[in-house]
Amino acid sequence: MKEKILIVEDEKTLREILTEFFEEKGFEVEGCETLKEALNAKSADVIILDVRLPDGNGIEAVPEIKRRFDPAEVIIITAYEREAKTAVKALKLGAFDYITKPFKLEDLLIFVNKALEKTRLKKNYEELKKRTKEIQLGDIIGISESMQEIFEKMKRVAKTNITVLITGESGTGKELVAQTIHRLSERSGKFVAVNCAAIPKELLESELFGYEKGAFTGATASKKGLIEEAHKGTLFLDEIGDMPLELQGKLLRFLEDHKVRRIGARQEKEVDVRIICATNKNLPELVEKGEFRKDLYFRISGFSIDIPPLKKRKEDIPILISHILKEIEKETKTRYQISSGALKALLIYDYPGNVRELKNILKQASLMSDGIIMYEHLPDYIKRAAPVIKETSFDKNLEELVADYEKELILQALEKAKGVKKKAAEILGISFRSLRYKLEKYGIK
């Protein structure tokens, strides 16, 4: 895509000379006679701006033009040597530089190229910031559309005190999502997590609500419950589907009045707690079976976040691999690379254990390798799912290997779909919008 120069010059002959010169140099050029025309232009990477214009002073207009075409740079053209002193004011207002008439076109080209370097740097920085936001939110990693939607949901719900229900298969990162929502919120208290499936049901009530001294045999001292521990913070109830029915009623009452009564206590205590629940079970199905209270389900599912399994967002696998390997490198003080064969196998495999399983696979493979994780270092069950993967050279980084493999898959899908892009997107399991982006990215016609 050509970089664009906007020339704001009321002298027609000079404007035409500059336009022809920069077009010959490979730029897209738009010429304007007035400030009004310039501000109505769609885009620009560099603006060449005359000082004296029919509808105003170019120097005074620098701040407005900079805002309109950010991150473009402005080069001022001055007619007389004495105006050069005035042009210094333009630099203070944000102009990149100035040049006085008469000037050589090649000298102006040098100014333009330097200004473009600065514009490119600013664009690259903004793109990097944007990509960083897209790739990671807290400790959650993902560039897939589904993860982008989850990021947006997390940011929005974190600003509220609404009860959240997080659903998804085991190993998808439900607790990480809950922790991130807590960190993004303005709650000053702790994040307290409890696994409802891991605590025996006869102990779960006392763990959540606490008890008074002498409430039962063994209660030699009063104990604060986890709900009270989370005062001003967030209580994360993992595997809420395994909570006993008799305790569900007590939880529902707390959600309605935010008051807790310890076992053996006579008085209630008001507690400010945000509740986030998670489960890998189908709660509506449990409601139908009478194993989960309908009123509690409706109370906790006011805002739901469903995390898709890793097999349905495989475009996240490369950046997850990169992130996990960096974590392993910190522990082992060893730098790791991954071969093309190992990468292809990891992209083919379906991960019933999701992200948790991917971490375990990479930890095991890194122990078996000497810095380069090969196909042969992967567990046997991965090799059975992706047999006989051909290895290639190691002169490419992870991003380049992914790009090569992705291009190969896209071309195969297009061939299978006989060039019909919508069908090819369905074959690849991605949206049509994502396919269009990748076709443009890889220059596939």
N, C-alpha and C positions, 0 to 999 in steps of 0.2 A: 504494500500500500504506500503510495507516494506521500511524502510530507508536504504540507501546504504552507505557502507564503501568502500573506494578505498585504497588499500594497495600498497604502492610503496616501494618495498624491493627487492634488487637483490639476497639476500641469500634465495635460494629456500626452504630449510627446514623451516626456520622461517616464510616465506610467507605462506607456506601450513598450518603450525600450527595456525597462526593467522586467516587464512581463515576459517579453520574448527571450531575454537573456536567461531568466531563471527556469523557464519552460525547457529551454535547450539543455539546461543542467539537470533535467529530470524531475523538477518539482511541479506540483500542482500549484497554480497561481490564480489569485482573484484580485482584480483591481477595483479600487473604490475612489470616488472623487471627494466624498464628504465623510465626516464622522458618523452621521446618521446611517449612511450606507454600510460603513464598516461594522457598526454595532449590530446590524441586521444580518451580517454574514454568519454562516452556519458553524464554521470551525476555522482554526488556524494553529500552526505550530510556531511560526514567527510572524510578527507584524512589523512591517517597515512603515514608519509613520512620519509624515511631514509635519513641521511645526505650524505653518500658516495654512489654514484650511478655510473654505468659504463659511462654514458654520461653527467655527471655534478654534481654540488653540490646542494643538496636538499634545503639548506638554501637560496642560491642565487635564487632558482626557486620559492620561496614562493609567491612573488608578482604576477608572471604570473599565478601560479596555483589558487591563490585567485580570480584573474580576470576571469579565465576560468570557475571556478565552483561556483562563487558567488551565494548564500550567505553561501556556505560551509565553515567549519573551518578546519584548518590544525594542526595536532599534529606531532611534530618532534621526531624521534627516533635517539638517539646518541649512539655511540659505546663505548666511553670512558668518564670517569669523566671529563677529561680536555676539552672534546668537549662541555661539558655542558656550559662552559663559552662562547664558540662560538655560542651555541644555543640561548643565550640571544639576539643575533643579529636577530635571526629568529622572536622573539617576537616583536622586533621593526619593522620588515618588515611585521607584520600582523599575524604571527602564533598564535594559541590559547594557546599552552603550549608545553612542551617537556618532554620526559622521557628517562632515560639512561638505557642501557643494563648492566647487566641482569635485567629483570623486571618480576614481577608477572602478569599473564594475567588478573587477577581480578583488579589489580591496573590500567592497561591500559583501562579496561572496564569503570572504574570510570571516567577517563579522557574523554573517548569517549562519555559517557552519558552527561557529563557537556557541552562538545562541541556541542552535539546535541540539548541541551536546548537552547543554543545561536542561533544555526541555525534555530530552530523552531520559536523563537521569531522574528528573522529577516524576515522569510518567512511570518509569521502572519502579521507583520507590513506592508510588501509590499502588501499582499493580501488586508488588510484593506484600504490602500491607493488606490489600484486599484478599490475596491468596492465603495469607496467614490466617485471616479471620475465617475464610471458607474452610480451611483444612482442620483447624482445631478450635474447640471451645472448651476451656478448662482442660480436663484430661481426655476429652472425647475427640476422636480423630475421624474425619470422613469428608470426602469431596462429592459423594453421590448425592443425587437430588433428594433421596429420602433422608439422608443425614442433614442436608441443608435445611429441610423443613423442620427436622427435630431441633436443630440449633435455634431456629427462629421461634419455635414454640417455647423452648427453655428460657430464652431471653425475655419473652413476653410474660410467661407465668411467674418468673422469678420476682417480678415487681409487685406481685400480689400475695395474698395469704391463702389463696384457694388450695383446697386439698387436691393432690395430684395422684393419679393412678398410672404407673409405668408397667407396661406389659411387654413380653418378649421371651424368647427361648432362653434357657440357661446359658450363661456365658456371653450374652450380648452386651453387658455393661450397664445393667439397670441401676446398680448402686452408684456407679460413676455419674450417671445422669442425675440422680438424686443429690449427690454431693455438689455437683456443678450448679444446680438450681439454688442450693443453699448458699454457695459462695457468691453467686450473682445477686442474691437478695440482700436486703438491708438488715437482716436479722442479726442481732449481736450475740446471741447465745450459741451453744454447741450444736454440732450435728451428731445425733445419737442414733445408731443403727441397731436394730434387733431382728434376728431371724426367727420368725414365728414357728418355722418347722424344726428348728434346732433345739428349742427349749421344751422340755416335757410340759404337757398341757396343765398339769397340777401346779407347776411352778410359774407358768407364764403370767398369770394374773398378778402374783406378788412381785414379779420382775417389772411389770408395766406400772402397776398402781402403788407398789410399796406396801408396808405394813407397820403397825404399831407394836411396841414391846408387849409380849404376852398374847398376841393375837392368835397364835397357835404354838404347838410344841416346837421348841427350837428357836422361837422368836425372842431371843434374849435382849435385843435392842431394837429400837425403831429404825426403819430403813426407808430411804427415799426411793420411789420408783423411777423408772426410766422416763416416764412422761414428765415428772418434775425435774429430772436431770436436764431435760431439753428445754426448760423454761427460757423464753425469748429466742429460742433456736428452732431446730427442725428435728422431728422424730421420724425416722425412716423405718417403716414396718415391711420388711422383706418377707416374701412368701405369705402374704396376707390370706391367701386361699387356704392355708393350713391352720388358721386360727380356729379354735374350738367354738362351736355355735353359742355356748353359754357365755363366752367372753365377748363375742361379737356384739351382743346387746349392750354390754357395759361400755365398749368402745364407742358405739353409736351415741350413747347418752353423753359421753365426754365430748364428742364432735359437735353435739348440739348446744351444750351449755358451757363447755371449756372448764368444767369443775371436776376435780379428782378427789376421791375418798380412799385413803389407805385402808387396807384390810384391818379391821378392829378399831377403826377410828369413828368418832361420832360426827365430826364436822368435815365439811368439804373445803377444798382449797382451790381457788381460781388459778389456772395456769395458762400462760400465753405460749402456745406451741403450734407450729405449722406441721401438718401431717402429710407425709409422702408415702404412698403404698406401692408395692411392686408384687408381681406374680408371674409365673410361667404357665399358670393354669387358665382354663376358660371359665371365668367367673359367671357369665350368664348361664353356662351349662350347669355349674354347681348350684346356681339359684334354682334352676328347673328341677334338679334332683333333691332340693331341700337341704343341701349341705352348706349353703351360704345365704345369709339374710338378704332379701331383696332390698329392704330399706337401707341397709348398710352399703350395698353395692351402688345404689343410686347416690348415696351420700359421698362416697369416695371417688366416684368416676365423673365428677363434675368437669374435670379437665384431664384428658387421657393422652399419654404419649406411648405409641407402639413402636418398639425398636425392631426393625426387620432383621432376619437372620443374615449372617455373613454371605451365604450362598446367593442371596438376592441383591447384594450390593458389592459385587466382586471388584468394581472399579476402586473400592477403598482398600483392597488388599495390598497393592504396592506401597502406599504411604504408611499403612499399618506395619508392613514388614520393615520399612526404613525406620519408623519410630521405635519399634520393638528392638531392632538390632542396636540402635543407639543406647537404649536402656541396658542391654546386655553388655555393650562395650564399657559402660561406666562400672559395671560390676567386675568384669574380667580383665579390664585394661588391655583388651585386644580389639583390633579393628577388624570388622567382618565385611566381606563382599558376598554376593550371591550369584551363582552361575545362571546362565539362561535356562538350562535344563531344570534346575531346581525351582526357578521362578515360574516356569510354565506349569510344572507339576502342582505348585502351590496355588496357581490360578485356576487349575482344573478341579481340584479337590473341593468338596462341598461343606466341610466343617460342621458336623453335627454338634460339636462343642463350641462353635462360634469363635469369637475373638480370644477367649480363654484358651481354646485348643490351639489356635495359631501361635500364641505365646509359648505354649509348652513344646510345640513342634520345633520352633526356632531355637529354644533353649537347648533341647536335646541335640539338634543338628549342629549347633555351635560347639558343643562339647566334643562332637565327633570330628570336627574339622580343625584345620590349622589356619583359619582366617578366611578361607574361601569355602562357603557352604555349597557343596555339590549335590547333584541329584542322588548320588549314592549314599549321602549322609542322612537322607530323609527316612522316616520310619517306613517299614515294609507296607503298611496299609495304605500309605500315600502312593507308593510305587504301584500297588495293585490298581489304584484308582486312575493313575496316569502312567501307564507302562511305557518303557523304551523312549525316554525323552532324550533327544540328541543335544549334546553339549556344544556350545560355540565358544569363541575366544573371550578373554576377560578384559578386552581393551575398551569395554563400554560400561558406563555406570548403570545403576538400577533404573534411572529414568529413561535412559536410551534403550535398555533391554525391554522395558515395558512398552515403550513407543513402537519398537519393532514388532513385538508380539501383538499389540493392539491393532496395528496396521494390517498385519497378516489375518487376524480374525475378521476385521471389517471387510477386507477384500474377499475373503471366503464367503461371508454372509451376503455381500452384494452379488457375488456370482450365483449363489444358491437362490437368491431372490430375483435373479435375472434383471438386476439393476433397479428394482423397485425399492426405493429408500425406506419407505414406511414398513415394508415387509422385512427388510434387512434389520431395521431397528428392533422389530419383534423377535427375530431370530437371536439377536445379540442380548435381548432382555434389557434394552435401554430405551429411553424416550426418543422420539423423532428429533426433538430439539437437541439432545445430546449428540445424536449421530451427525446432525448437520454441523455442529461445532467441531467434532472430530474430523469430518471430511475436509473442512476448511483448514484445521490445524495441520493435517498431514498432506494437504495439497492433492487429495484424491478427487479426480474428476469423475 
